[in-house]
């Protein structure tokens, strides 16, 4: 709903797209930094560490793709306005 209102104005869409890309990069960087240290105190096994690593990388990729799609659509709309 909020993105539908923002998509109408390319000037407002580009900062939102860049925010999605930065959040995605932060998630991927954090997942790579925490992967060797993600074992909980009880140490039930390495599966939880692998799971959190995979989920964070997946969410990072999704955020980056969403930011790229928003930026490209805003760029195309801006070209049509000019």
N, C-alpha and C positions, 0 to 999 in steps of 0.2 A: 504494500500500500504506500509506504513512504517512498520506495524507489520509483513507483509509478509517477508520483508527483515530481520527483527530482529529474526523471528521465526527460521531461519536457524541455528543460533548460540545460543546454550543453555546458554552460559556465558553471553550473552547480554539480554536474555529473562527474567532471574530470577530477576534482578533489576527492570525491567519494571513491572513484575507481582507484586512485592512487593509494587511498587508505586501505582498500581491500588488498592491493598488491603488497603493501608494507606489512600488514598483519599476516599474510601468507608467508612472506619471507621470515618474519619473526617466529612463526610456528615451526617452520622447517629448521631454522637455526637452533631453536630451543630443543627440538626433538633430537637433533644430532649431538648437542652438548650434554643432554641428560640421558642419552641411551645407555652409556656404560654405568651410570649411577642410579638407575631407576629401580633397583631392587628394594622392595619394602623391608621393614625391620624384621618381620616374621619369616622372610625368605621362603615363600611358597613355591618358588621356581622362577625360571627365566621367562615364562610365558607372559606374565603381566608386563614385564619390561618391553618385550617384543610387541605386545598389543598396544601399549601407550605410544611406543615409537611409531608404529604403523598408522595409528589413528591421527597422531599429530602431523605426520607427513601427508596423509590423505586430506586432512582439513586444510593444510597449507596450500596444497595444489588446487583445491576447490576455490579457496579465496583468491589465489592468483589468477585462475581462469575467469572467475567472476569479474575481477578488476579489469582484466584484459578485454572482456566482452563489453563491459560498460564504457571503457575508454574508446574502443573502436566505434561503438555505436554513437557516442558523443562526437567523435571526430567526423564521422560521416554526416551527422546532422548539422554540424557546424559548417562543413563544406557546402551543403545544400543551401544554407542560409546566405552564404556569401555569393 
